[in-house]
Amino acid sequence: MLSHARTESEIIKELAEDEAAYRSLTMSWFEHSPLRELLERAAEEGFELILTTDHGTVQVADPVKVQGEKEVTDNPRYKTGRNLRHDDSVFVVDNPLSFGLPKANLSSRYIFAKERDFMVYPNNFNRFVRYLDGTFQHGGISMEEMLVPLVHLSPR
């Protein structure tokens, strides 16, 4: 929730202006959250827990221009659709089925942002760069986004 709020909320942007501040804010939230109380109670009761999430995030910093038809996805870390035009800094998947990805039509392909890149369309380029630069995004192929975090907790 914090990573999405950081994109939308000016207050969160100011509180978490860089990655260290964002991580610190997250830790502060956790230390005062009902989730921490729940985990402590589970330990007291002798429960073993497995915690996970669906993905991680990466703080984006480098815009990449892309173009495509109207049906192309909005996510700044990946695009899927037909007639995608881009520079060489993206990872291209021409045959989505070979990667286990869905294929909407015969000419569908995917492109993924690498490292800290994010994709922006040429129209209103500077406006979207200002909006997305420094935000935490997901959908790319960095290790932070692809590896599913998992922790097994046992009471002491």
C-alpha positions as a Markdown table, in Angstrom:
| # | Residue | x | y | z |
|---|---|---|---|---|
| 1 | Met | 0.0 | 0.0 | 0.0 |
| 2 | Leu | 2.8 | 2.4 | 0.8 |
| 3 | Ser | 4.5 | 1.9 | -2.6 |
| 4 | His | 1.3 | 2.7 | -4.4 |
| 5 | Ala | 0.6 | 5.7 | -2.1 |
| 6 | Arg | 4.1 | 7.0 | -2.7 |
| 7 | Thr | 3.1 | 7.5 | -6.4 |
| 8 | Glu | -0.2 | 9.1 | -5.6 |
| 9 | Ser | 0.3 | 11.1 | -2.4 |
| 10 | Glu | 2.5 | 14.2 | -2.1 |
| 11 | Ile | 2.7 | 13.7 | 1.7 |
| 12 | Ile | 4.1 | 10.2 | 1.3 |
| 13 | Lys | 6.5 | 11.4 | -1.4 |
| 14 | Glu | 7.9 | 14.0 | 1.0 |
| 15 | Leu | 8.1 | 11.5 | 3.9 |
| 16 | Ala | 9.8 | 8.9 | 1.8 |
| 17 | Glu | 11.8 | 11.0 | -0.7 |
| 18 | Asp | 14.5 | 8.3 | -1.2 |
| 19 | Glu | 14.7 | 4.5 | -0.8 |
| 20 | Ala | 16.3 | 4.7 | 2.7 |
| 21 | Ala | 13.4 | 7.0 | 3.9 |
| 22 | Tyr | 10.8 | 4.7 | 2.2 |
| 23 | Arg | 12.3 | 1.6 | 4.0 |
| 24 | Ser | 12.4 | 3.5 | 7.3 |
| 25 | Leu | 8.8 | 4.6 | 6.9 |
| 26 | Thr | 7.8 | 1.0 | 6.2 |
| 27 | Met | 9.6 | -0.3 | 9.3 |
| 28 | Ser | 8.0 | 2.4 | 11.4 |
| 29 | Trp | 4.6 | 1.5 | 10.1 |
| 30 | Phe | 5.3 | -2.2 | 10.9 |
| 31 | Glu | 6.5 | -1.5 | 14.4 |
| 32 | His | 3.2 | 0.2 | 15.2 |
| 33 | Ser | 0.9 | -2.0 | 13.2 |
| 34 | Pro | -1.7 | -4.5 | 14.2 |
| 35 | Leu | 0.2 | -7.0 | 12.0 |
| 36 | Arg | 3.1 | -6.9 | 14.4 |
| 37 | Glu | 0.7 | -7.5 | 17.3 |
| 38 | Leu | -0.8 | -10.4 | 15.4 |
| 39 | Leu | 2.6 | -12.0 | 14.8 |
| 40 | Glu | 3.6 | -11.6 | 18.4 |
| 41 | Arg | 0.3 | -13.2 | 19.6 |
| 42 | Ala | 0.8 | -16.1 | 17.1 |
| 43 | Ala | 4.3 | -16.7 | 18.6 |
| 44 | Glu | 2.9 | -16.7 | 22.1 |
| 45 | Glu | 0.3 | -19.2 | 21.1 |
| 46 | Gly | 3.0 | -21.5 | 19.5 |
| 47 | Phe | 1.9 | -21.0 | 15.9 |
| 48 | Glu | 4.3 | -21.5 | 13.0 |
| 49 | Leu | 3.6 | -19.1 | 10.1 |
| 50 | Ile | 4.6 | -18.7 | 6.5 |
| 51 | Leu | 4.5 | -15.1 | 5.2 |
| 52 | Thr | 4.8 | -14.2 | 1.6 |
| 53 | Thr | 3.7 | -11.6 | -1.0 |
| 54 | Asp | 3.0 | -11.7 | -4.7 |
| 55 | His | 6.0 | -9.5 | -5.8 |
| 56 | Gly | 8.5 | -6.9 | -4.8 |
| 57 | Thr | 9.2 | -3.4 | -6.2 |
| 58 | Val | 12.0 | -1.4 | -7.7 |
| 59 | Gln | 12.5 | 2.3 | -7.4 |
| 60 | Val | 12.5 | 3.6 | -11.0 |
| 61 | Ala | 14.8 | 6.3 | -12.3 |
| 62 | Asp | 15.5 | 6.0 | -16.0 |
| 63 | Pro | 12.7 | 6.7 | -18.6 |
| 64 | Val | 12.6 | 4.7 | -21.8 |
| 65 | Lys | 10.4 | 5.9 | -24.7 |
| 66 | Val | 8.0 | 3.3 | -26.1 |
| 67 | Gln | 5.1 | 3.5 | -28.6 |
| 68 | Gly | 2.2 | 1.2 | -29.3 |
| 69 | Glu | -1.4 | 0.9 | -30.2 |
| 70 | Lys | -4.3 | 2.0 | -27.8 |
| 71 | Glu | -4.7 | -1.5 | -26.4 |
| 72 | Val | -1.1 | -1.6 | -24.9 |
| 73 | Thr | -1.0 | -2.0 | -21.1 |
| 74 | Asp | -0.5 | 1.0 | -18.8 |
| 75 | Asn | 2.1 | -0.5 | -16.5 |
| 76 | Pro | 5.4 | 1.4 | -16.7 |
| 77 | Arg | 7.6 | -1.7 | -16.1 |
| 78 | Tyr | 6.0 | -3.9 | -18.9 |
| 79 | Lys | 3.9 | -3.6 | -22.0 |
| 80 | Thr | 2.0 | -6.1 | -24.0 |
| 81 | Gly | 0.2 | -5.6 | -27.2 |
| 82 | Arg | 0.8 | -5.3 | -31.0 |
| 83 | Asn | 3.2 | -3.1 | -32.9 |
| 84 | Leu | 5.3 | -2.1 | -29.9 |
| 85 | Arg | 8.1 | 0.3 | -30.8 |
| 86 | His | 11.0 | 0.9 | -28.4 |
| 87 | Asp | 14.8 | 1.2 | -28.2 |
| 88 | Asp | 17.1 | -1.6 | -27.4 |
| 89 | Ser | 17.1 | -1.1 | -23.6 |
| 90 | Val | 14.1 | -3.4 | -23.0 |
| 91 | Phe | 13.8 | -7.1 | -22.8 |
| 92 | Val | 11.6 | -8.4 | -25.7 |
| 93 | Val | 9.5 | -11.5 | -25.7 |
| 94 | Asp | 8.2 | -12.1 | -29.2 |
| 95 | Asn | 6.7 | -15.5 | -28.4 |
| 96 | Pro | 4.8 | -15.1 | -25.1 |
| 97 | Leu | 3.7 | -18.8 | -25.0 |
| 98 | Ser | 7.4 | -19.9 | -24.8 |
| 99 | Phe | 7.6 | -18.0 | -21.5 |
| 100 | Gly | 4.2 | -19.2 | -20.2 |
| 101 | Leu | 2.6 | -15.8 | -20.8 |
| 102 | Pro | -0.8 | -15.3 | -22.2 |
| 103 | Lys | -1.1 | -14.2 | -25.8 |
| 104 | Ala | -4.2 | -12.0 | -26.6 |
| 105 | Asn | -3.8 | -12.2 | -30.4 |
| 106 | Leu | -1.5 | -13.6 | -33.0 |
| 107 | Ser | 0.9 | -10.7 | -33.1 |
| 108 | Ser | 1.0 | -10.0 | -29.3 |
| 109 | Arg | 4.4 | -9.6 | -27.7 |
| 110 | Tyr | 5.8 | -8.3 | -24.4 |
| 111 | Ile | 8.5 | -5.9 | -23.5 |
| 112 | Phe | 9.9 | -5.6 | -20.0 |
| 113 | Ala | 11.9 | -2.8 | -18.4 |
| 114 | Lys | 15.4 | -3.6 | -17.1 |
| 115 | Glu | 17.1 | -2.5 | -14.0 |
| 116 | Arg | 15.6 | 0.9 | -12.8 |
| 117 | Asp | 14.0 | 1.8 | -16.2 |
| 118 | Phe | 10.4 | 2.7 | -16.7 |
| 119 | Met | 8.5 | 3.1 | -20.0 |
| 120 | Val | 6.8 | 6.3 | -21.0 |
| 121 | Tyr | 4.9 | 7.2 | -24.2 |
| 122 | Pro | 6.2 | 10.2 | -26.2 |
| 123 | Asn | 3.0 | 12.2 | -25.8 |
| 124 | Asn | 3.2 | 14.0 | -22.5 |
| 125 | Phe | 6.6 | 12.4 | -21.9 |
| 126 | Asn | 8.0 | 15.0 | -19.4 |
| 127 | Arg | 4.7 | 15.1 | -17.4 |
| 128 | Phe | 4.8 | 11.3 | -17.0 |
| 129 | Val | 8.5 | 11.2 | -16.3 |
| 130 | Arg | 8.0 | 13.7 | -13.4 |
| 131 | Tyr | 5.0 | 11.7 | -12.1 |
| 132 | Leu | 6.8 | 8.3 | -12.1 |
| 133 | Asp | 10.5 | 9.2 | -11.5 |
| 134 | Gly | 11.6 | 7.8 | -8.1 |
| 135 | Thr | 8.4 | 5.9 | -7.5 |
| 136 | Phe | 8.4 | 2.2 | -6.6 |
| 137 | Gln | 6.9 | 0.1 | -9.4 |
| 138 | His | 6.5 | -3.6 | -10.2 |
| 139 | Gly | 6.0 | -5.7 | -13.3 |
| 140 | Gly | 9.6 | -5.7 | -14.7 |
| 141 | Ile | 12.1 | -8.5 | -14.6 |
| 142 | Ser | 14.5 | -7.3 | -11.8 |
| 143 | Met | 15.3 | -9.8 | -9.1 |
| 144 | Glu | 13.4 | -7.6 | -6.6 |
| 145 | Glu | 10.2 | -8.0 | -8.7 |
| 146 | Met | 10.6 | -11.6 | -9.8 |
| 147 | Leu | 11.6 | -13.4 | -6.6 |
| 148 | Val | 8.7 | -14.1 | -4.3 |
| 149 | Pro | 9.7 | -13.3 | -0.7 |
| 150 | Leu | 8.9 | -16.1 | 1.7 |
| 151 | Val | 9.7 | -16.4 | 5.4 |
| 152 | His | 8.9 | -19.3 | 7.8 |
| 153 | Leu | 8.4 | -18.1 | 11.4 |
| 154 | Ser | 8.7 | -20.5 | 14.4 |
| 155 | Pro | 8.1 | -19.4 | 18.0 |
| 156 | Arg | 11.1 | -19.3 | 20.2 |
